[in-house]
């Protein structure tokens, strides 16, 4: 009856092999020589160089650093054009550096040591996307970044061996700044992504408590003392979606948070006025080329309010 059952040592060897493969993968993921470590090192070098250059490129100009997610990349799609619009509308020259990373969050900003570097090489104005930094999706859990980076790297190595097109390496945005949206992103198209839009209609966000932002708060305090102005930036979205994906009570929490930062760190909040048609969006939350043009015009005009 039990003659076909594999010997115990076969199970032991299989378990040992599986454990060894798992150990090797985890070592590869978290190793100082693994994909994630290389990406992070590149990010630190590039961020340092970009901040120094932005401060030194034209010392008579206002240095502006914008931090955000893909929403910011779509809304403020062309930093050079933003500089031109600000000059045209306010007669002020600016050096604009936009650091827009996919899936940006407060945790990710801390992971790349953004606040350490921005404190070391401070601009005159630091503008931060409110949506990605002060809010969190309720279903925002994901696999650890080092493992995700390793899986992407292994997939692309395998696809390269098979001479297949590699998957998009979104980690390149960790060390390449001021880039334009990719052609395949839909930014340059008038096609509306109704599938993503439908999913967004069920999304819910929650407000991130200020007490969880100790690293950012320390940076805000340091920047305030050297007269760097910090501003939270509103992201526009379709009026058919719940604003910021917040219910009434959570919206009240967000207003309290913004007031807290205004009182303690003199952080203003730039809120986009009015509503854009869905024809200005890729999916109801990411702007397309038409929406970006309108948003950039409004953004440039806000510098009139800066003393």
HUPEMO-V436738 format. One record per helix or strand of 3 or more residues. SS is the DSSP state (h for helix, s for strand). FROM is the first residue (numbers start at 1). TO is the last residue. Records with the same first field share a line. If there is no record, write none. Layout:
SS=FROM-TO + FROM-TO
//
This chain:
h=8-30 + 35-56 + 70-75 + 79-90 + 106-111 + 114-120 + 130-134 + 145-161 + 170-174 + 183-185 + 194-200 + 210-212 + 214-225 + 243-245 + 248-265 + 278-280 + 289-305
s=62-68 + 94-100 + 125-129 + 135-137 + 205-207 + 229-233 + 268-270
//
